[in-house]
Amino acid sequence: MTRWRAVAGGFALAACSEALVFAVTGRVTLVGGLAGSALAGYLAGEELSDGAWHGLLTAMAWGIVLIPGLVALSVVTDAPLPFPIEFLLPLLDTPGEATTTILLSASLPNVAAGVLGSLTRRQDDGSTGQSSDRSGEQSTARPTARPVETETDEG
């Protein structure tokens, strides 16, 4: 199940951090999206697959806003490509290689960041002894069995 608040929180962090980096340096990086995906994974819970899924959703949501913005920046100003892609593109020969590289570099690191966010959540919850899920859902952990106490008549 998708926790849209986690995706929205990751998206907000990505937007704010990228806006700050752009205001300071005049360049666009993909670091804000990674930070947003990690936050989404953290907010999603301890399950690694949830962290990966929410990290990917945050990356796709942020990409929907970022890509048209980058196109507009490159048309209006002569803005360079985002940080890692500007160094990878000259190494590629065909449009297929470029498309694959861009799509993988925009998605796989965010999935890994979401997993790292969930791992961090797992460590945080494990050290404080809190429940694994703060969203009100039941925990999937099995309860430990206790011996049944019975009263005996001695007398």
MIZA-582809 format. One record per residue (C-alpha): x, y, z; residue in three letters; chain. Coordinates in nm, 4 decimals. Example, Ala and Ser with C-alpha at 12.3 -4.5 7.8 and 13.67 -1.06 7.14 Angstrom:
         xx         yy         zz   type   mol
     1.2300    -0.4500     0.7800    ala     A
     1.3670    -0.1060     0.7140    ser     A
This chain:
         xx         yy         zz   type   mol
     0.0000     0.0000     0.0000    met     A
     0.1334     0.3403    -0.0943    thr     A
     0.1754     0.5958     0.1808    arg     A
     0.1238     0.9173    -0.0105    trp     A
     0.2301     1.1328     0.2837    arg     A
     0.5740     0.9747     0.2643    ala     A
     0.5925     1.0518    -0.1078    val     A
     0.4711     1.4090    -0.0476    ala     A
     0.7304     1.4578     0.2278    gly     A
     1.0080     1.3296     0.0018    gly     A
     0.8867     1.5471    -0.2833    phe     A
     0.8830     1.8549    -0.0591    ala     A
     1.2381     1.7874     0.0596    leu     A
     1.3570     1.7332    -0.2982    ala     A
     1.1953     2.0567    -0.4170    ala     A
     1.3286     2.2643    -0.1285    cys     A
     1.6823     2.1294    -0.1437    ser     A
     1.7043     2.1615    -0.5227    glu     A
     1.5705     2.5169    -0.5065    ala     A
     1.8337     2.6010    -0.2463    leu     A
     2.1151     2.4436    -0.4495    val     A
     1.9973     2.6230    -0.7639    phe     A
     1.9737     2.9566    -0.5818    ala     A
     2.3258     2.9215    -0.4436    val     A
     2.5083     2.7639    -0.7392    thr     A
     2.2884     2.8236    -1.0423    gly     A
     2.3106     2.4511    -1.1242    arg     A
     2.0646     2.1657    -1.0994    val     A
     2.1722     1.8387    -0.9403    thr     A
     1.9923     1.5146    -0.8690    leu     A
     2.0990     1.5182    -0.5031    val     A
     1.7721     1.6720    -0.3842    gly     A
     1.5799     1.3825    -0.5354    gly     A
     1.8046     1.1359    -0.3546    leu     A
     1.7487     1.3097    -0.0237    ala     A
     1.3746     1.3167    -0.0887    gly     A
     1.3704     0.9455    -0.1725    ser     A
     1.5600     0.8637     0.1455    ala     A
     1.3101     1.0635     0.3493    leu     A
     1.0193     0.8890     0.1753    ala     A
     1.1743     0.5510     0.2563    gly     A
     1.2184     0.6555     0.6175    tyr     A
     0.8597     0.7754     0.6454    leu     A
     0.7235     0.4642     0.4718    ala     A
     0.8480     0.2304     0.7436    gly     A
     1.0983    -0.0426     0.8165    glu     A
     1.0133    -0.2740     0.5274    glu     A
     1.2860    -0.2473     0.2619    leu     A
     1.0471    -0.3055    -0.0266    ser     A
     0.8289    -0.0196     0.1000    asp     A
     1.1330     0.2055     0.1142    gly     A
     1.2330     0.1111    -0.2407    ala     A
     0.8805     0.1670    -0.3717    trp     A
     0.8341     0.5023    -0.2023    his     A
     1.1818     0.6140    -0.3085    gly     A
     1.0956     0.5311    -0.6690    leu     A
     0.7584     0.7074    -0.6482    leu     A
     0.9256     1.0176    -0.5067    thr     A
     1.1810     1.0118    -0.7877    ala     A
     0.9094     0.9824    -1.0514    met     A
     0.6975     1.2581    -0.8934    ala     A
     0.9996     1.4867    -0.8691    trp     A
     1.1047     1.3980    -1.2245    gly     A
     0.7659     1.5046    -1.3587    ile     A
     0.8397     1.8540    -1.2271    val     A
     1.2166     1.8596    -1.2797    leu     A
     1.2369     1.7485    -1.6444    ile     A
     1.0111     2.0206    -1.7905    pro     A
     1.1907     2.2712    -1.5697    gly     A
     1.5273     2.1579    -1.7061    leu     A
     1.4005     2.1823    -2.0625    val     A
     1.2748     2.5351    -1.9960    ala     A
     1.6065     2.6318    -1.8351    leu     A
     1.8061     2.4947    -2.1270    ser     A
     1.5901     2.6868    -2.3784    val     A
     1.5809     3.0180    -2.1894    val     A
     1.9340     3.0087    -2.0511    thr     A
     2.2192     2.7886    -2.1582    asp     A
     2.1980     2.5756    -1.8430    ala     A
     2.4077     2.2577    -1.8298    pro     A
     2.2628     1.9131    -1.7688    leu     A
     2.2194     1.7935    -1.4089    pro     A
     2.5339     1.6928    -1.2206    phe     A
     2.6008     1.3245    -1.2944    pro     A
     2.4439     1.3198    -1.6405    ile     A
     2.6645     1.5944    -1.7832    glu     A
     2.9686     1.3706    -1.7335    phe     A
     2.8050     1.0470    -1.8528    leu     A
     2.6495     1.1711    -2.1771    leu     A
     2.9768     1.2288    -2.3683    pro     A
     3.0680     0.8618    -2.3092    leu     A
     2.7579     0.7336    -2.4903    leu     A
     2.7301     0.6709    -2.8632    asp     A
     2.3638     0.6080    -2.9436    thr     A
     2.0333     0.7638    -2.8394    pro     A
     1.9313     0.4274    -2.6905    gly     A
     2.2350     0.4255    -2.4636    glu     A
     2.1637     0.7825    -2.3586    ala     A
     1.7972     0.7096    -2.2836    thr     A
     1.8806     0.3980    -2.0836    thr     A
     2.1525     0.5773    -1.8881    thr     A
     1.9302     0.8729    -1.8053    ile     A
     1.6377     0.6554    -1.6966    leu     A
     1.8535     0.4248    -1.4852    leu     A
     2.0517     0.7080    -1.3283    ser     A
     1.7255     0.8837    -1.2407    ala     A
     1.5581     0.5796    -1.0857    ser     A
     1.7972     0.3199    -0.9414    leu     A
     1.9851     0.5552    -0.7058    pro     A
     1.6497     0.6748    -0.5701    asn     A
     1.5375     0.3177    -0.5065    val     A
     1.8619     0.2571    -0.3150    ala     A
     1.8123     0.5824    -0.1212    ala     A
     1.4609     0.4727    -0.0266    gly     A
     1.5978     0.1410     0.0991    val     A
     1.8602     0.3261     0.3037    leu     A
     1.5828     0.5416     0.4506    gly     A
     1.3932     0.2283     0.5560    ser     A
     1.7094     0.0763     0.7028    leu     A
     1.7637     0.3936     0.9031    thr     A
     1.4039     0.3764     1.0244    arg     A
     1.4584     0.0136     1.1252    arg     A
     1.7668     0.1096     1.3268    gln     A
     1.5899     0.4062     1.4871    asp     A
     1.2855     0.2035     1.5877    asp     A
     1.4998    -0.0847     1.7079    gly     A
     1.7088     0.1369     1.9350    ser     A
     1.4087     0.3098     2.0922    thr     A
     1.1966    -0.0047     2.1259    gly     A
     0.8979     0.1497     1.9477    gln     A
     0.6517    -0.0251     1.7216    ser     A
     0.7635    -0.0844     1.3658    ser     A
     0.4774     0.1100     1.2077    asp     A
     0.3632     0.4506     1.3279    arg     A
     0.0760     0.4863     1.0834    ser     A
    -0.1771     0.3025     1.3004    gly     A
    -0.1615    -0.0299     1.1190    glu     A
    -0.1094    -0.3542     1.3030    gln     A
     0.2432    -0.4847     1.3299    ser     A
     0.3237    -0.8007     1.1353    thr     A
     0.5516    -0.9329     1.4111    ala     A
     0.4300    -1.2462     1.5850    arg     A
     0.3637    -1.2195     1.9547    pro     A
     0.5709    -1.4379     2.1814    thr     A
     0.3926    -1.7260     2.3510    ala     A
     0.3530    -1.7188     2.7283    arg     A
     0.2817    -2.0187     2.9454    pro     A
    -0.0759    -2.0360     3.0665    val     A
    -0.1113    -1.9887     3.4392    glu     A
    -0.3728    -2.2031     3.6106    thr     A
    -0.4944    -2.1992     3.9652    glu     A
    -0.4584    -2.5163     4.1644    thr     A
    -0.6410    -2.6078     4.4803    asp     A
    -0.3914    -2.6968     4.7434    glu     A
    -0.5274    -2.7543     5.0789    gly     A
